[in-house]
Amino acid sequence: MKKILILGLVLFTASCTKDSSPSFTPAEFDPNLEVFTDPFYDQVGPDAHPRDYWDLYKKDSRREGIDGYGEGWTTSIEWSTDNSVELSPDYAGYAVPCAFGTRTPPSVYVRISKDAWDNYSKVRRLILMYHEFGHAYNFYDHSEDVPNGQYPIMYPSLGVHLETTLKDFVEIKSQFFKGTFEGAQYLVCGEADPGLVRGNDLKCH
């Protein structure tokens, strides 16, 4: 409990810094504080909007050696007005994959429950947004494989039902970006043409 409280204090009181160069401070374990830290994620503070996590997502992909994420994309990342999202205990947001009929350039369409967001820790927000961007951008489907007890970001409702530390998130995030996590599956947009829209009424949670 003490470690969790210290971690929350460090995450929420650290100053926000704007990334202006391709070099980043690496994640590290601070033996004095006994917590895992990664200053990169200080860019999103407690008052951050889900849209701010899209910018973070693109920068984070570059840290993993993947360039060009999100260039020329249309983004629609807003609070949900769908009561089913607000009231369900099983998920806090959804993404419409293959939205608006094209992949090049495609659209990011994500809706988030504000009630859940306001009560989420930074780590849970990271998992929620990366999970939804995984649907909307990477076209990942859910993965329920749990190798060595390590849940992938695309595990259903990971951020809702399971406690995850920043250290855990950073470890699974690298495999997430590279598509190398166990059980990685992809959504199919259209039966014949991968560029066809799968359906705007299809919501992946």
One Martini backbone bead per residue (centre of mass of N, CA, C, O) as a GRO file, in nm:
protein
  205
    1MET     BB    1   0.057   0.062  -0.021
    2LYS     BB    2   0.295   0.259   0.003
    3LYS     BB    3   0.389   0.232  -0.291
    4ILE     BB    4   0.128   0.332  -0.426
    5LEU     BB    5   0.123   0.614  -0.298
    6ILE     BB    6   0.395   0.709  -0.405
    7LEU     BB    7   0.337   0.673  -0.703
    8GLY     BB    8   0.098   0.871  -0.720
    9LEU     BB    9   0.258   1.120  -0.625
   10VAL     BB   10   0.469   1.127  -0.849
   11LEU     BB   11   0.273   1.138  -1.097
   12PHE     BB   12   0.085   1.398  -0.996
   13THR     BB   13   0.349   1.609  -0.922
   14ALA     BB   14   0.479   1.615  -1.170
   15SER     BB   15   0.609   1.782  -1.415
   16CYS     BB   16   0.536   1.918  -1.717
   17THR     BB   17   0.667   1.820  -2.040
   18LYS     BB   18   0.778   1.918  -2.353
   19ASP     BB   19   0.843   1.766  -2.642
   20SER     BB   20   1.151   1.867  -2.854
   21SER     BB   21   1.290   1.579  -2.883
   22PRO     BB   22   1.416   1.251  -2.961
   23SER     BB   23   1.498   1.255  -2.666
   24PHE     BB   24   1.485   1.036  -2.374
   25THR     BB   25   1.408   0.946  -2.066
   26PRO     BB   26   1.458   0.673  -1.909
   27ALA     BB   27   1.358   0.418  -1.753
   28GLU     BB   28   1.342   0.359  -1.388
   29PHE     BB   29   1.477   0.245  -1.079
   30ASP     BB   30   1.424   0.382  -0.759
   31PRO     BB   31   1.578   0.296  -0.462
   32ASN     BB   32   1.482   0.532  -0.276
   33LEU     BB   33   1.160   0.511  -0.355
   34GLU     BB   34   1.064   0.230  -0.464
   35VAL     BB   35   1.017   0.315  -0.775
   36PHE     BB   36   0.889   0.335  -1.088
   37THR     BB   37   1.016   0.543  -1.356
   38ASP     BB   38   0.877   0.776  -1.625
   39PRO     BB   39   0.897   1.093  -1.749
   40PHE     BB   40   0.736   1.078  -2.015
   41TYR     BB   41   0.442   1.060  -1.859
   42ASP     BB   42   0.437   1.368  -1.756
   43GLN     BB   43   0.278   1.496  -2.004
   44VAL     BB   44   0.037   1.373  -1.835
   45GLY     BB   45  -0.196   1.490  -1.640
   46PRO     BB   46  -0.480   1.500  -1.438
   47ASP     BB   47  -0.615   1.712  -1.673
   48ALA     BB   48  -0.620   1.534  -1.904
   49HIS     BB   49  -0.715   1.456  -2.215
   50PRO     BB   50  -0.759   1.201  -2.430
   51ARG     BB   51  -0.617   1.357  -2.666
   52ASP     BB   52  -0.332   1.370  -2.529
   53TYR     BB   53  -0.279   1.057  -2.576
   54TRP     BB   54  -0.228   1.067  -2.880
   55ASP     BB   55   0.038   1.220  -2.873
   56LEU     BB   56   0.179   1.018  -2.688
   57TYR     BB   57   0.152   0.770  -2.870
   58LYS     BB   58   0.328   0.874  -3.103
   59LYS     BB   59   0.585   0.919  -2.935
   60ASP     BB   60   0.608   0.629  -2.824
   61SER     BB   61   0.656   0.491  -3.096
   62ARG     BB   62   0.936   0.625  -3.139
   63ARG     BB   63   1.070   0.487  -2.895
   64GLU     BB   64   1.018   0.201  -3.062
   65GLY     BB   65   1.096   0.268  -3.377
   66ILE     BB   66   0.816   0.404  -3.479
   67ASP     BB   67   0.719   0.566  -3.764
   68GLY     BB   68   0.425   0.759  -3.869
   69TYR     BB   69   0.219   0.791  -3.662
   70GLY     BB   70  -0.075   0.969  -3.759
   71GLU     BB   71  -0.030   1.066  -4.039
   72GLY     BB   72  -0.312   1.216  -4.175
   73TRP     BB   73  -0.514   1.202  -3.951
   74THR     BB   74  -0.835   1.157  -3.822
   75THR     BB   75  -0.973   1.292  -3.521
   76SER     BB   76  -1.204   1.136  -3.263
   77ILE     BB   77  -1.185   1.250  -2.923
   78GLU     BB   78  -1.433   1.182  -2.680
   79TRP     BB   79  -1.695   1.200  -2.500
   80SER     BB   80  -1.946   1.012  -2.401
   81THR     BB   81  -2.315   0.976  -2.497
   82ASP     BB   82  -2.331   0.677  -2.410
   83ASN     BB   83  -2.496   0.509  -2.167
   84SER     BB   84  -2.353   0.229  -2.183
   85VAL     BB   85  -2.077   0.345  -2.095
   86GLU     BB   86  -2.152   0.487  -1.825
   87LEU     BB   87  -2.293   0.212  -1.684
   88SER     BB   88  -2.073   0.018  -1.736
   89PRO     BB   89  -1.838  -0.195  -1.557
   90ASP     BB   90  -1.665  -0.322  -1.818
   91TYR     BB   91  -1.632  -0.024  -1.947
   92ALA     BB   92  -1.481   0.312  -2.063
   93GLY     BB   93  -1.480   0.246  -2.380
   94TYR     BB   94  -1.450   0.315  -2.744
   95ALA     BB   95  -1.396   0.180  -3.079
   96VAL     BB   96  -1.389   0.245  -3.435
   97PRO     BB   97  -1.301   0.045  -3.664
   98CYS     BB   98  -1.254   0.136  -3.983
   99ALA     BB   99  -1.330   0.421  -4.013
  100PHE     BB  100  -1.468   0.575  -4.295
  101GLY     BB  101  -1.344   0.348  -4.521
  102THR     BB  102  -1.027   0.384  -4.432
  103ARG     BB  103  -0.657   0.353  -4.396
  104THR     BB  104  -0.550   0.576  -4.630
  105PRO     BB  105  -0.628   0.770  -4.434
  106PRO     BB  106  -0.748   0.729  -4.133
  107SER     BB  107  -0.945   0.698  -3.831
  108VAL     BB  108  -0.990   0.827  -3.506
  109TYR     BB  109  -1.242   0.658  -3.295
  110VAL     BB  110  -1.317   0.782  -2.966
  111ARG     BB  111  -1.482   0.684  -2.655
  112ILE     BB  112  -1.525   0.829  -2.321
  113SER     BB  113  -1.574   0.798  -1.989
  114LYS     BB  114  -1.584   1.046  -1.757
  115ASP     BB  115  -1.636   0.901  -1.493
  116ALA     BB  116  -1.400   0.706  -1.516
  117TRP     BB  117  -1.171   0.907  -1.569
  118ASP     BB  118  -1.195   1.067  -1.293
  119ASN     BB  119  -1.116   0.770  -1.138
  120TYR     BB  120  -0.845   0.741  -1.276
  121SER     BB  121  -0.545   0.657  -1.313
  122LYS     BB  122  -0.280   0.691  -1.511
  123VAL     BB  123  -0.245   0.392  -1.582
  124ARG     BB  124  -0.540   0.343  -1.664
  125ARG     BB  125  -0.541   0.551  -1.889
  126LEU     BB  126  -0.322   0.428  -2.060
  127ILE     BB  127  -0.459   0.158  -2.111
  128LEU     BB  128  -0.720   0.259  -2.232
  129MET     BB  129  -0.598   0.424  -2.474
  130TYR     BB  130  -0.419   0.203  -2.599
  131HIS     BB  131  -0.648   0.007  -2.648
  132GLU     BB  132  -0.819   0.190  -2.837
  133PHE     BB  133  -0.589   0.250  -3.039
  134GLY     BB  134  -0.548  -0.045  -3.115
  135HIS     BB  135  -0.813  -0.056  -3.267
  136ALA     BB  136  -0.810   0.216  -3.447
  137TYR     BB  137  -0.506   0.186  -3.559
  138ASN     BB  138  -0.397  -0.133  -3.544
  139PHE     BB  139  -0.639  -0.344  -3.552
  140TYR     BB  140  -0.688  -0.474  -3.286
  141ASP     BB  141  -0.777  -0.732  -3.112
  142HIS     BB  142  -0.845  -0.928  -2.878
  143SER     BB  143  -0.651  -1.068  -2.595
  144GLU     BB  144  -0.640  -1.375  -2.375
  145ASP     BB  145  -0.348  -1.406  -2.345
  146VAL     BB  146  -0.134  -1.520  -2.048
  147PRO     BB  147   0.185  -1.498  -2.027
  148ASN     BB  148   0.318  -1.535  -1.725
  149GLY     BB  149   0.085  -1.333  -1.613
  150GLN     BB  150   0.086  -1.128  -1.870
  151TYR     BB  151  -0.100  -0.873  -1.963
  152PRO     BB  152  -0.228  -0.740  -2.230
  153ILE     BB  153  -0.356  -0.452  -2.355
  154MET     BB  154  -0.584  -0.633  -2.525
  155TYR     BB  155  -0.721  -0.702  -2.282
  156PRO     BB  156  -1.016  -0.726  -2.154
  157SER     BB  157  -1.055  -0.486  -1.921
  158LEU     BB  158  -0.783  -0.422  -1.780
  159GLY     BB  159  -0.831  -0.125  -1.650
  160VAL     BB  160  -1.090  -0.212  -1.480
  161HIS     BB  161  -1.007  -0.503  -1.316
  162LEU     BB  162  -0.687  -0.447  -1.317
  163GLU     BB  163  -0.394  -0.412  -1.158
  164THR     BB  164  -0.143  -0.175  -1.275
  165THR     BB  165   0.170  -0.086  -1.333
  166LEU     BB  166   0.403   0.103  -1.483
  167LYS     BB  167   0.599  -0.127  -1.527
  168ASP     BB  168   0.403  -0.314  -1.670
  169PHE     BB  169   0.328  -0.126  -1.899
  170VAL     BB  170   0.612  -0.089  -2.026
  171GLU     BB  171   0.657  -0.391  -2.089
  172ILE     BB  172   0.391  -0.430  -2.279
  173LYS     BB  173   0.419  -0.189  -2.483
  174SER     BB  174   0.638  -0.287  -2.678
  175GLN     BB  175   0.477  -0.532  -2.789
  176PHE     BB  176   0.237  -0.374  -2.884
  177PHE     BB  177   0.369  -0.200  -3.111
  178LYS     BB  178   0.503  -0.472  -3.257
  179GLY     BB  179   0.306  -0.728  -3.240
  180THR     BB  180   0.447  -0.956  -3.012
  181PHE     BB  181   0.220  -1.054  -2.863
  182GLU     BB  182   0.033  -1.281  -2.733
  183GLY     BB  183  -0.240  -1.329  -2.942
  184ALA     BB  184  -0.232  -1.161  -3.187
  185GLN     BB  185  -0.501  -0.972  -3.337
  186TYR     BB  186  -0.704  -0.892  -3.628
  187LEU     BB  187  -0.900  -0.690  -3.787
  188VAL     BB  188  -1.161  -0.700  -4.036
  189CYS     BB  189  -1.211  -0.496  -4.327
  190GLY     BB  190  -1.397  -0.665  -4.467
  191GLU     BB  191  -1.417  -0.943  -4.676
  192ALA     BB  192  -1.217  -0.844  -4.928
  193ASP     BB  193  -1.150  -0.545  -4.845
  194PRO     BB  194  -0.937  -0.387  -4.616
  195GLY     BB  195  -1.068  -0.087  -4.686
  196LEU     BB  196  -1.329  -0.156  -4.577
  197VAL     BB  197  -1.586  -0.103  -4.396
  198ARG     BB  198  -1.718  -0.267  -4.114
  199GLY     BB  199  -1.870  -0.059  -3.921
  200ASN     BB  200  -2.002   0.199  -3.725
  201ASP     BB  201  -2.150  -0.014  -3.514
  202LEU     BB  202  -1.871  -0.113  -3.437
  203LYS     BB  203  -1.758  -0.187  -3.103
  204CYS     BB  204  -1.456  -0.159  -2.933
  205HIS     BB  205  -1.345  -0.227  -2.582
   0.00000   0.00000   0.00000
